[in-house]
């Protein structure tokens, strides 16, 4: 089966789209259940062309018959871009129109969160062409280990309780809440691994930059961390904390689960259908602090939260999703094969 991957995701560091893309490429290249003739960013005759980003040069290829089945990955919608990037109104309107037009050129769309399906339908997409396949991480890249030099590098005592947040520094990620919680617990160390992947285009850049430049003394901002180094950060922490207000399906959550770290997340409706009961939750900075205190002081509660995370790690493991992806590609390829003989 000839599958061509088109993506520019890895040109921008520190964002989950690139991580999800790399995980899928690694899966297809390493698994043995299904044989693929895989090409990356080459325009060739294919059975399936999988679009991971919505570059204009990729859009032009959707008018070529040799692409085969056109599969598009939906990593964002207009509402999520609104909260991430600051664009002038005319450019924003044009970009949103283009985004939806790109999605409509696809034969099939993949969403990483089922909550996106009705939103795409509202934008005029055919629900029968939309499929939910969650993100996943490989245990070969993210697993529990006692070996980490991060605490030493950041000057954090080995016996300190450490809370980790990760992702782009954006308002929607709840960075201000992260800092507020940290300021109220000065005896706990907080690390935020991530930076301004889109620079000054980031919504609220100047305000957030001021916070990052002068954080509380117990908060550490190492900047954008290469993905191959993130395992050390997960293993250096006691708890992964994300106070984000809006997400798709964060790779950082899956990575933390794979490293067997308890999750403390804001109680977002979109998590209910994908993370079930694999995390503990809060809905305000006060409740976040209460959860952090309990996780630090109550070992039984901590181990319970850790076991929930381990349970979630299996559900979103490479082993399970290998079968899902192979079946999806076989299904869409089969549709082409049958229609070509009709």
C-alpha positions as CSV (number, residue, x, y, z in Angstrom):
1,X,0.0,0.0,0.0
2,X,1.5,3.3,-1.1
3,X,1.0,6.0,1.6
4,X,2.4,9.5,1.2
5,X,2.6,11.8,4.2
6,X,2.5,15.6,3.7
7,X,3.5,17.7,6.7
8,X,5.5,20.8,7.7
9,X,4.7,20.3,11.4
10,X,8.3,19.7,12.5
11,X,9.4,23.1,11.2
12,X,7.8,24.7,14.3
13,X,9.3,23.4,17.6
14,X,7.5,22.8,20.8
15,X,4.0,22.0,19.5
16,X,1.9,18.9,19.8
17,X,1.1,18.5,16.1
18,X,4.7,17.7,15.3
19,X,4.8,15.1,18.1
20,X,1.6,13.4,16.9
21,X,3.0,13.3,13.4
22,X,6.3,11.8,14.4
23,X,4.6,9.1,16.5
24,X,2.5,8.0,13.6
25,X,5.5,7.9,11.2
26,X,7.5,5.9,13.7
27,X,4.6,3.5,14.2
28,X,4.1,2.9,10.5
29,X,7.8,2.3,9.9
30,X,8.3,0.0,12.9
31,X,5.2,-2.2,13.0
32,X,5.0,-5.5,11.2
33,X,1.2,-6.1,10.9
34,X,0.9,-4.2,7.6
35,X,3.4,-3.4,4.9
36,X,3.6,0.2,3.7
37,X,5.4,1.9,0.9
38,X,5.8,5.1,2.8
39,X,7.0,8.5,1.3
40,X,7.3,11.8,3.2
41,X,6.7,15.2,1.5
42,X,7.0,13.7,-2.0
43,X,4.4,14.3,-4.7
44,X,3.9,10.9,-6.3
45,X,1.1,8.5,-7.3
46,X,-0.2,7.0,-4.1
47,X,-3.1,4.9,-2.8
48,X,-3.5,7.3,0.1
49,X,-2.2,10.8,0.7
50,X,-2.3,11.8,4.3
51,X,-2.3,15.6,5.0
52,X,-1.0,16.5,8.4
53,X,-0.8,20.3,7.9
54,X,-2.8,22.7,5.6
55,X,0.1,24.2,3.6
56,X,-1.0,25.9,0.4
57,X,1.3,23.8,-1.7
58,X,-0.4,20.7,-0.2
59,X,-3.8,22.2,-1.0
60,X,-2.9,22.4,-4.7
61,X,-2.1,18.7,-4.8
62,X,-5.7,17.9,-3.8
63,X,-6.7,18.6,-7.4
64,X,-4.4,15.9,-8.7
65,X,-5.9,12.4,-9.3
66,X,-2.7,10.6,-8.4
67,X,-3.0,11.5,-4.7
68,X,-5.4,8.6,-4.3
69,X,-7.6,8.8,-1.2
70,X,-7.1,12.2,0.5
71,X,-7.0,11.9,4.3
72,X,-6.8,15.0,6.4
73,X,-5.8,15.4,10.0
74,X,-7.8,18.0,11.9
75,X,-5.5,19.4,14.6
76,X,-7.3,22.7,15.0
77,X,-10.5,24.6,14.2
78,X,-11.1,28.4,13.9
79,X,-12.0,28.7,17.6
80,X,-8.7,27.1,18.8
81,X,-6.7,29.3,16.5
82,X,-8.5,32.3,17.9
83,X,-7.1,31.5,21.4
84,X,-3.6,30.7,20.2
85,X,-2.6,33.3,17.5
86,X,-3.2,37.0,17.2
87,X,-4.1,37.7,13.5
88,X,-5.6,40.9,12.0
89,X,-9.3,40.4,11.3
90,X,-9.2,40.4,7.5
91,X,-6.3,37.8,7.5
92,X,-8.1,35.8,10.2
93,X,-11.3,35.6,8.1
94,X,-9.4,34.6,5.0
95,X,-7.4,32.0,6.9
96,X,-10.5,30.4,8.4
97,X,-12.2,30.2,5.0
98,X,-9.1,28.5,3.6
99,X,-8.9,26.1,6.5
100,X,-12.5,24.9,6.0
101,X,-12.0,24.7,2.2
102,X,-8.9,22.5,2.8
103,X,-10.9,20.1,5.0
104,X,-13.7,20.0,2.4
105,X,-11.2,18.8,-0.2
106,X,-10.5,15.6,1.9
107,X,-12.1,12.3,1.2
108,X,-11.8,11.4,4.9
109,X,-10.9,13.4,8.0
110,X,-9.3,12.3,11.2
111,X,-10.1,14.0,14.5
112,X,-8.2,13.4,17.7
113,X,-11.1,14.3,19.9
114,X,-14.7,13.3,19.2
115,X,-16.0,16.7,20.4
116,X,-14.7,18.1,17.1
117,X,-17.1,16.0,15.0
118,X,-20.3,18.2,15.6
119,X,-18.2,21.3,15.2
120,X,-16.9,20.2,11.8
121,X,-20.5,19.2,10.8
122,X,-21.6,22.7,11.7
123,X,-18.9,24.0,9.3
124,X,-20.5,22.0,6.5
125,X,-18.4,18.8,6.6
126,X,-20.0,15.4,6.0
127,X,-20.2,13.5,9.3
128,X,-19.8,10.1,7.4
129,X,-16.3,11.2,6.3
130,X,-15.1,12.0,9.8
131,X,-13.3,9.4,11.9
132,X,-12.0,9.6,15.5
133,X,-8.6,8.1,16.1
134,X,-6.8,9.4,19.3
135,X,-3.2,10.4,19.6
136,X,-0.8,7.9,21.2
137,X,2.8,7.7,22.5
138,X,5.4,5.0,22.3
139,X,6.8,3.5,25.5
140,X,10.2,3.3,23.8
141,X,10.2,7.2,24.0
142,X,8.3,7.8,27.2
143,X,8.4,5.4,30.2
144,X,9.0,5.6,34.0
145,X,12.6,5.9,35.1
146,X,14.4,7.1,38.2
147,X,17.2,8.5,36.1
148,X,16.9,12.2,35.4
149,X,19.4,15.1,35.7
150,X,16.7,17.8,35.4
151,X,16.5,18.6,39.1
152,X,20.3,19.1,39.3
153,X,20.3,21.2,36.2
154,X,17.6,23.5,37.6
155,X,18.9,23.6,41.1
156,X,15.9,21.7,42.6
157,X,16.5,19.5,45.7
158,X,16.1,15.8,45.2
159,X,13.5,15.6,48.1
160,X,11.4,18.5,46.8
161,X,7.9,18.0,45.5
162,X,7.9,19.0,41.8
163,X,4.9,19.9,39.6
164,X,5.4,20.0,35.9
165,X,3.4,21.8,33.2
166,X,4.2,21.6,29.5
167,X,3.1,23.1,26.2
168,X,3.2,26.4,24.3
169,X,3.1,29.5,26.5
170,X,-0.4,30.7,25.7
171,X,-3.3,32.2,27.6
172,X,-5.5,29.2,26.7
173,X,-3.0,26.9,28.3
174,X,-3.7,28.5,31.7
175,X,-0.1,29.7,32.3
176,X,-1.3,32.6,34.4
177,X,-3.2,30.2,36.7
178,X,-0.1,27.9,36.8
179,X,1.9,30.8,38.1
180,X,-0.7,31.9,40.6
181,X,-0.9,28.4,42.1
182,X,2.9,28.3,42.3
183,X,3.0,31.6,44.0
184,X,0.7,30.3,46.8
185,X,2.9,27.2,47.4
186,X,6.5,28.6,47.6
187,X,7.8,25.3,49.1
188,X,6.9,23.4,46.0
189,X,8.9,23.7,42.7
190,X,7.0,24.2,39.5
191,X,8.5,23.7,36.0
192,X,6.9,24.8,32.7
193,X,8.5,23.1,29.8
194,X,7.6,25.1,26.7
195,X,7.9,28.5,25.1
196,X,6.5,30.8,22.4
197,X,6.5,28.5,19.4
198,X,4.9,31.2,17.2
199,X,6.8,34.1,18.7
200,X,5.0,37.5,18.8
201,X,2.1,36.0,16.8
202,X,1.1,34.3,20.1
203,X,-2.1,35.8,21.5
204,X,-1.2,37.9,24.6
205,X,2.5,37.6,23.8
206,X,3.8,40.7,25.6
207,X,1.8,40.1,28.8
208,X,2.9,36.5,29.0
209,X,6.5,37.3,28.2
210,X,6.6,39.7,31.2
211,X,5.4,36.8,33.4
212,X,8.0,34.4,32.0
213,X,10.8,37.0,32.4
214,X,10.0,37.5,36.1
215,X,8.5,34.3,37.5
216,X,8.1,33.5,41.2
217,X,11.4,32.1,42.7
218,X,10.0,28.5,42.8
219,X,9.0,28.5,39.1
220,X,11.4,27.4,36.4
221,X,11.0,28.1,32.7
222,X,13.6,26.1,30.7
223,X,12.1,27.2,27.4
224,X,11.2,25.0,24.5
225,X,12.5,21.5,25.3
226,X,13.3,19.1,22.4
227,X,10.9,16.2,22.5
228,X,13.7,13.7,22.9
229,X,14.6,15.4,26.2
230,X,11.0,15.6,27.6
231,X,11.1,12.1,29.2
232,X,13.7,13.4,31.7
233,X,11.3,16.3,32.7
234,X,8.4,13.9,33.3
235,X,10.6,11.6,35.4
236,X,11.9,14.6,37.4
237,X,8.4,15.6,38.5
238,X,6.0,14.2,41.0
239,X,2.9,15.5,39.3
240,X,1.8,16.7,35.9
241,X,-0.5,19.7,36.1
242,X,-2.4,21.3,33.2
243,X,-4.8,24.2,34.0
244,X,-5.6,24.6,30.3
245,X,-8.9,26.1,29.2
246,X,-9.1,24.6,25.7
247,X,-7.4,21.6,24.2
248,X,-7.7,19.0,21.4
249,X,-5.9,16.0,22.7
250,X,-2.6,17.1,24.3
251,X,0.4,14.9,23.6
252,X,1.9,16.1,26.9
253,X,-0.9,14.4,28.8
254,X,-0.2,11.1,27.0
255,X,3.5,11.4,27.6
256,X,3.0,12.0,31.3
257,X,0.7,9.0,31.6
258,X,3.2,6.9,29.8
259,X,5.8,7.9,32.4
260,X,3.3,6.9,35.1
261,X,2.8,10.4,36.5
262,X,-0.5,11.4,38.2
263,X,-2.5,14.0,36.2
264,X,-4.1,17.1,37.6
265,X,-6.3,18.7,34.9
266,X,-8.9,21.4,34.7
267,X,-12.4,19.7,34.4
268,X,-13.0,20.3,30.7
269,X,-16.0,18.7,29.0
270,X,-13.8,17.6,26.1
271,X,-11.7,15.4,28.4
272,X,-14.8,13.4,29.5
273,X,-14.9,11.3,26.3
274,X,-11.2,10.7,25.9
275,X,-9.6,10.7,29.4
276,X,-12.5,9.2,31.3
277,X,-11.4,8.7,34.9
278,X,-7.6,8.6,34.3
279,X,-7.0,11.9,36.1
280,X,-7.8,14.1,39.1
281,X,-9.5,17.4,38.5
282,X,-10.0,20.9,39.7
283,X,-12.1,23.9,38.4
284,X,-10.4,26.8,40.2
285,X,-6.9,27.7,41.5
286,X,-8.2,27.0,45.0
287,X,-9.2,23.5,44.1
288,X,-5.9,22.9,42.2
289,X,-4.0,23.9,45.3
290,X,-6.2,21.5,47.4
291,X,-5.5,18.7,45.1
292,X,-1.7,19.4,45.0
293,X,-1.6,19.5,48.8
294,X,-3.5,16.2,49.1
295,X,-1.3,14.5,46.5
296,X,1.8,15.6,48.3
297,X,0.6,14.6,51.8
298,X,-1.5,11.5,51.2
299,X,0.5,8.7,49.7
300,X,-2.5,6.4,49.3
301,X,-4.3,9.1,47.2
302,X,-1.1,9.7,45.3
303,X,-0.7,6.0,44.4
304,X,-4.4,5.9,43.4
305,X,-3.9,8.8,41.0
306,X,-0.7,7.2,39.6
307,X,-2.6,4.0,39.0
308,X,-5.3,5.9,37.1
309,X,-2.6,7.4,34.9
310,X,-1.0,3.9,34.2
311,X,-4.4,2.6,33.2
312,X,-4.8,5.5,30.7
313,X,-1.3,4.9,29.3
314,X,-2.3,1.4,28.0
315,X,-5.5,2.7,26.4
316,X,-3.4,5.2,24.4
317,X,-0.4,3.0,23.8
318,X,1.3,2.4,20.5
319,X,0.5,-1.3,20.8
320,X,-3.3,-0.7,20.8
321,X,-3.3,2.1,18.2
322,X,-1.2,0.2,15.7
323,X,-4.2,-2.1,15.0
324,X,-6.5,0.9,14.8
325,X,-4.4,2.7,12.2
326,X,-3.8,-0.4,10.1
327,X,-7.5,-1.1,9.9
328,X,-8.3,2.5,9.0
329,X,-5.8,2.5,6.1
330,X,-7.1,-0.9,4.9
331,X,-10.7,0.4,5.0
332,X,-10.1,3.6,3.0
333,X,-7.8,1.7,0.6
334,X,-10.4,-0.9,0.2
335,X,-13.0,1.7,-0.8
336,X,-10.7,2.9,-3.5
337,X,-9.9,-0.6,-4.8
338,X,-13.6,-1.5,-5.0
339,X,-14.7,1.7,-6.6
340,X,-11.9,1.4,-9.2
341,X,-13.3,-2.0,-10.3
342,X,-16.9,-0.8,-10.4
